[in-house]
Every structure is written in C-alpha cells, then in structure tokens.
C-alpha cells in the first residue's frame, strides 16, 4: 500500500530551529541512512536569523520536506516544501510559497515546489 502513496526510500522530515539548536524529526535510522549534510544546518540557521531580524517575536521556524535515501549525485537528500514561522505560543503562519522559495534558494536548500508566477 505504501508504494502507491510515496516510494519507500522517501520520508517526510521536519527540521525545527530556534536559533540555538536544530532538531530533525523523521530522519531514517539505520546503517544505510544518510546523515543530514552540514550545509542544511548552515542554511536553516541563516534563514532563522534573517526572519528573526524581521520578526523580533520569532520563537522558531519549522521546515517540512521530503528526505530521499537514494544516493544519486544529482539528487539532494532533502527538498523543503514549506516554512512555518512560530511567533509565540499561540501565533504562527506559513510563509508564502514565493518567499519560502527565495529563502531556501538563497541559503542552499533545494525547494520541492516551483512558485506560481
């Protein structure tokens, strides 16, 4: 049944950053699992600090994406598809697609969608 929903080598992953730490939920575990490359960590922290400068009440950001266990050199292991901004315990929002795509692109994180023009 899972083959019809998405390939078994893919997983949905959430990267959460509060400016001090990066937490990854859903990364595949095991001896054949690929680690999170360092450039993702750098990119997520850069995005957090850009948004923090615009939103002083920012608590954390959360990036959902698809993690692929394929080891093809042309394919990035993680492609983001949305960016959640948490401003306080009761307030948050998704960044518009074009804004998220720009932040991801400028900080080395592949984007799963192409924004509508």
C-alpha positions as CSV (number, residue, x, y, z in Angstrom):
1,X,0.0,0.0,0.0
2,X,2.8,2.5,0.8
3,X,4.2,2.1,-2.8
4,X,1.1,3.9,-4.0
5,X,1.4,6.8,-1.6
6,X,5.1,7.5,-1.9
7,X,8.3,5.5,-2.5
8,X,9.7,3.6,0.5
9,X,13.0,5.3,0.1
10,X,11.3,8.7,0.9
11,X,10.3,10.1,4.3
12,X,8.7,13.3,5.4
13,X,11.1,15.2,7.7
14,X,10.6,18.2,9.9
15,X,13.6,20.5,10.7
16,X,12.9,22.8,13.6
17,X,15.3,25.6,14.6
18,X,15.1,28.1,17.5
19,X,18.3,29.9,16.7
20,X,20.4,27.8,19.1
21,X,19.6,24.3,18.1
22,X,18.4,22.3,15.0
23,X,16.1,19.3,15.6
24,X,15.3,16.9,12.9
25,X,12.2,14.6,13.2
26,X,11.6,11.8,10.8
27,X,15.1,11.2,9.5
28,X,15.5,7.5,8.6
29,X,17.6,5.5,11.1
30,X,19.9,2.6,10.4
31,X,23.2,1.6,9.0
32,X,22.3,2.6,5.4
33,X,20.8,6.0,6.5
34,X,22.4,9.2,5.2
35,X,23.3,11.9,7.7
36,X,22.0,15.4,7.5
37,X,24.6,17.3,5.4
38,X,26.2,20.3,7.2
39,X,25.1,22.8,4.5
40,X,21.4,22.2,5.5
41,X,22.2,23.1,9.1
42,X,24.0,26.3,8.0
43,X,21.1,27.2,5.6
44,X,18.4,26.7,8.3
45,X,20.3,28.8,10.8
46,X,20.8,31.5,8.2
47,X,17.0,31.5,7.4
48,X,16.2,31.7,11.1
49,X,18.4,34.7,11.6
50,X,17.1,36.5,8.6
51,X,13.5,36.0,9.8
52,X,14.4,36.9,13.4
53,X,15.7,40.3,12.2
54,X,12.2,41.0,10.6
55,X,10.1,39.4,13.4
56,X,11.5,40.1,16.9
57,X,8.8,37.9,18.4
58,X,10.1,34.8,16.4
59,X,10.4,31.7,18.6
60,X,11.3,29.1,16.0
61,X,10.9,28.0,12.4
62,X,9.9,24.6,11.1
63,X,10.7,23.3,7.6
64,X,8.9,20.3,6.3
65,X,10.4,18.4,3.4
66,X,11.0,15.1,1.7
67,X,14.1,13.1,2.6
68,X,15.3,10.7,-0.1
69,X,17.6,7.7,0.7
70,X,18.6,7.5,-2.9
71,X,22.4,8.0,-3.2
72,X,22.3,9.6,-6.7
73,X,24.7,12.5,-7.0
74,X,22.2,14.6,-8.9
75,X,19.6,14.4,-6.2
76,X,19.7,16.3,-2.9
77,X,18.7,14.2,0.1
78,X,16.3,16.8,1.4
79,X,13.9,19.1,-0.5
80,X,11.8,21.5,1.5
81,X,8.2,22.2,0.7
82,X,7.0,24.6,3.4
83,X,8.2,27.0,6.1
84,X,6.3,27.6,9.3
85,X,7.0,30.7,11.4
86,X,6.2,30.4,15.1
87,X,6.0,33.9,16.7
88,X,4.6,33.0,20.1
89,X,2.9,30.0,21.7
90,X,-0.4,30.9,20.0
91,X,0.6,32.6,16.8
92,X,2.2,31.2,13.7
93,X,1.9,31.2,10.0
94,X,3.2,29.6,6.8
95,X,5.5,31.8,4.7
96,X,4.1,32.4,1.2
97,X,5.5,30.0,-1.4
98,X,7.5,32.6,-3.3
99,X,9.1,33.9,-0.1
100,X,9.9,30.5,1.2
101,X,11.4,29.5,-2.3
102,X,13.6,32.6,-2.2
103,X,14.9,32.0,1.3
104,X,15.6,28.3,0.5
105,X,17.3,29.1,-2.8
106,X,19.5,31.9,-1.3
107,X,20.6,29.6,1.6
108,X,21.4,26.4,-0.3
109,X,18.2,24.3,0.5
110,X,16.5,22.8,-2.6
111,X,12.8,23.6,-2.8
112,X,10.3,20.9,-3.8
113,X,7.8,23.2,-5.5
114,X,8.2,25.9,-8.1
115,X,6.3,29.1,-7.0
116,X,3.4,30.2,-9.2
117,X,4.2,33.4,-11.2
